[in-house]
Amino acid sequence: MTTTDERHELGQVAESVGWLHRDVDRVDVYQRGTQRIRVVWQGADKISGATLYHDDIMTTYTRDLATLTGWLKR
């Protein structure tokens, strides 16, 4: 992934494994079954943070893009 299109590349990864995607300004929301991931972006190349939810309960938070990518690939 290049630094200029991390957000786009991450969206493609998520779509390829079955996540539904909703883009709300600088926030991406991914949902699959009872899991939801909310990502807040600083531009298209850096995340402010991402939160993982199971059954609408927040389970963990990260600022690491590699961790976020791992969540989406599960």
Buried (B, 14 or more C-beta within 10 A) or exposed (E): BEEEEBBEBBBEBBEEEEBEBEEEEEEBBBBBEEBBBBBBBEEBBEBEBBBBBEEEEEEEEBEEBEBBBEBBEE
